[in-house]
């Protein structure tokens, strides 16, 4: 169901210089135009004429939907994308670990936080689902990172969203650093480059 826009506190600040943020705000949001738009009929293959008629439904990038659905202008109403609706929230609540989150959205968590800015009636439930899903999957991600250090990780990381993939890499890097410390390699004292070069020059002079 399409709902009118209500200004809601933004919880994630956009970062113009972040590729991940640009890709996140490029995700599509189902919208319905509340008024006709002149000269944009080409956006709708089924449009009759050059104008985009009121009531036309289409998916728009988040950054555009947000600009058209704000306190100052309400040219469109928005609907939550399917991966954030009740049916998918129930699946995640049942067992979040078995869900291919990357298939639902490569930036599932970040995009879900951005969607809060529309102030939909189920915004609170979406936020709760995001938190619970992350908490449930976090331990398994860390366990996987610790147990497949020298194996092909594609079957594991293929089902993770981009944030989870970062956590997975951090987990593996942490394990590598710990093993290095445990074997004494991290504490090995080696002469500095300056000292080594000095000794070489001294031997040459001698």
C-alpha positions as CSV (number, residue, x, y, z in Angstrom):
1,X,0.0,0.0,0.0
2,X,1.3,3.4,-0.9
3,X,1.5,5.8,2.0
4,X,1.9,9.6,2.2
5,X,5.3,10.9,3.0
6,X,6.1,12.0,6.5
7,X,9.3,13.6,7.5
8,X,11.3,11.2,9.6
9,X,14.8,11.8,11.2
10,X,17.5,10.6,8.9
11,X,19.7,8.0,10.6
12,X,22.3,7.6,8.0
13,X,24.1,10.6,6.5
14,X,24.8,10.5,2.8
15,X,28.4,10.4,1.7
16,X,29.0,11.9,-1.7
17,X,32.5,10.5,-1.9
18,X,31.6,6.9,-1.0
19,X,31.0,4.4,-3.8
20,X,29.1,2.2,-1.4
21,X,26.8,5.0,-0.5
22,X,26.2,6.0,-4.1
23,X,25.3,2.4,-4.9
24,X,23.0,2.2,-1.9
25,X,21.0,5.3,-2.8
26,X,20.7,4.0,-6.3
27,X,18.5,1.2,-5.1
28,X,14.9,1.4,-6.4
29,X,11.8,2.4,-4.4
30,X,8.2,1.7,-5.6
31,X,6.5,5.1,-6.2
32,X,3.2,6.4,-7.4
33,X,2.9,9.9,-8.8
34,X,0.2,12.1,-7.2
35,X,0.2,14.7,-10.0
36,X,0.9,14.7,-13.7
37,X,4.5,15.6,-14.8
38,X,4.9,17.4,-18.0
39,X,7.2,16.0,-20.6
40,X,8.2,12.8,-18.8
41,X,5.8,10.4,-20.4
42,X,8.7,8.6,-22.0
43,X,9.6,7.2,-18.6
44,X,6.4,5.0,-18.7
45,X,6.2,2.7,-21.7
46,X,2.4,2.6,-21.4
47,X,1.9,6.3,-21.2
48,X,-0.5,7.9,-23.7
49,X,1.1,11.2,-24.7
50,X,4.2,13.2,-23.7
51,X,3.2,13.7,-20.0
52,X,3.4,11.4,-17.1
53,X,-0.1,11.0,-15.7
54,X,-1.1,11.2,-12.1
55,X,-1.5,7.7,-10.6
56,X,1.4,6.3,-12.6
57,X,3.3,3.7,-10.6
58,X,7.0,3.0,-11.2
59,X,10.3,2.3,-9.4
60,X,12.6,5.3,-8.8
61,X,16.1,5.4,-7.3
62,X,16.0,6.3,-3.6
63,X,17.8,9.6,-4.1
64,X,15.1,10.7,-6.6
65,X,12.2,9.3,-4.6
66,X,13.4,11.2,-1.5
67,X,13.6,14.4,-3.5
68,X,10.0,14.0,-4.7
69,X,8.7,12.8,-1.4
70,X,9.6,15.3,1.3
71,X,8.1,17.9,3.6
72,X,8.3,20.6,0.9
73,X,7.0,18.5,-2.0
74,X,4.8,15.4,-2.3
75,X,4.9,14.6,-5.9
76,X,5.0,10.9,-5.2
77,X,4.0,8.5,-2.5
78,X,6.2,5.6,-1.7
79,X,5.9,1.9,-0.8
80,X,8.5,-0.2,0.9
81,X,10.5,-2.5,-1.4
82,X,9.5,-6.2,-1.2
83,X,12.5,-7.3,0.9
84,X,11.4,-5.0,3.7
85,X,7.7,-6.0,3.7
86,X,6.0,-8.1,6.4
87,X,6.4,-11.4,4.5
88,X,10.2,-11.1,4.3
89,X,10.4,-9.8,7.8
90,X,8.7,-12.9,9.1
91,X,11.2,-15.1,7.2
92,X,14.1,-13.2,8.7
93,X,12.6,-13.5,12.1
94,X,12.2,-17.3,11.7
95,X,15.8,-18.0,10.8
96,X,17.9,-15.1,9.5
97,X,21.0,-17.3,9.1
98,X,19.6,-19.3,6.1
99,X,18.6,-16.2,4.1
100,X,20.6,-15.1,1.1
101,X,20.8,-11.5,2.2
102,X,22.8,-10.5,-0.9
103,X,20.0,-11.6,-3.1
104,X,17.6,-9.4,-1.2
105,X,19.9,-6.5,-1.6
106,X,23.7,-6.0,-1.7
107,X,23.3,-3.1,0.7
108,X,20.4,-4.5,2.7
109,X,21.2,-2.9,6.1
110,X,22.2,0.5,4.7
111,X,19.3,0.8,2.3
112,X,16.9,-0.3,5.1
113,X,18.2,2.6,7.3
114,X,17.8,5.0,4.4
115,X,14.2,3.9,4.0
116,X,13.4,5.1,7.5
117,X,13.5,8.7,6.2
118,X,10.1,8.1,4.5
119,X,8.5,7.6,7.9
120,X,6.3,4.7,6.7
121,X,3.9,3.2,9.4
122,X,6.1,0.0,9.6
123,X,9.4,1.9,9.9
124,X,9.8,0.8,13.5
125,X,9.2,-2.8,12.6
126,X,11.7,-2.6,9.8
127,X,14.3,-1.1,12.1
128,X,13.7,-3.9,14.6
129,X,14.1,-6.5,11.9
130,X,17.4,-5.0,10.7
131,X,18.8,-5.0,14.2
132,X,17.7,-8.6,15.0
133,X,18.9,-9.9,11.7
134,X,22.3,-8.3,12.1
135,X,22.6,-9.6,15.7
136,X,21.6,-13.1,14.7
137,X,23.9,-13.4,11.7
138,X,26.9,-11.7,13.4
139,X,28.1,-14.7,15.4
140,X,27.8,-17.1,12.5
141,X,29.7,-14.6,10.2
142,X,32.6,-14.4,12.8
143,X,32.6,-18.2,13.2
144,X,32.8,-18.7,9.5
145,X,35.6,-16.2,9.2
146,X,37.6,-18.1,11.8
147,X,37.0,-21.6,10.3
148,X,37.6,-21.1,6.6
149,X,40.8,-19.1,6.6
150,X,42.6,-21.2,3.9
151,X,39.5,-22.3,2.0
152,X,37.3,-20.9,-0.8
153,X,35.0,-18.5,1.0
154,X,32.7,-17.8,-2.0
155,X,29.9,-20.1,-0.8
156,X,29.9,-18.1,2.5
157,X,30.4,-14.5,1.3
158,X,28.1,-15.0,-1.6
159,X,25.1,-14.8,0.8
160,X,26.3,-11.8,2.7
161,X,25.5,-8.2,2.2
162,X,28.3,-5.7,1.7
163,X,28.5,-4.7,5.4
164,X,28.7,-8.4,6.4
165,X,31.4,-9.0,3.9
166,X,33.5,-6.3,5.5
167,X,33.0,-7.9,8.9
168,X,34.0,-11.3,7.4
169,X,37.2,-9.8,6.1
170,X,37.9,-8.1,9.4
171,X,37.4,-11.4,11.2
172,X,39.8,-13.2,8.9
173,X,42.4,-10.4,9.3
174,X,42.0,-10.6,13.0
175,X,42.6,-14.3,13.0
176,X,45.7,-14.0,10.8
177,X,47.1,-11.3,13.2
178,X,46.4,-13.5,16.2
179,X,48.1,-16.5,14.6
180,X,51.1,-14.4,13.8
181,X,51.3,-13.2,17.3
182,X,50.8,-16.7,18.7
183,X,53.7,-18.0,16.7
184,X,55.9,-15.1,17.8
185,X,56.3,-13.6,14.4
186,X,54.6,-10.3,15.4
187,X,57.1,-9.9,18.3
188,X,60.2,-10.6,16.3
189,X,62.7,-7.8,16.5
190,X,64.4,-6.9,13.3
191,X,67.0,-4.1,12.7
192,X,65.7,-0.9,11.1
193,X,66.5,-0.2,7.4
194,X,68.7,2.7,8.5
195,X,70.9,0.5,10.7
196,X,71.2,-2.2,8.0
197,X,72.3,0.3,5.4
198,X,74.8,1.8,7.8
199,X,76.4,-1.6,8.4
200,X,76.6,-2.2,4.7
201,X,78.3,1.1,4.1
202,X,80.8,0.5,6.9
203,X,81.7,-2.9,5.6
204,X,82.3,-1.4,2.1
205,X,84.5,1.3,3.7
206,X,86.5,-1.3,5.6
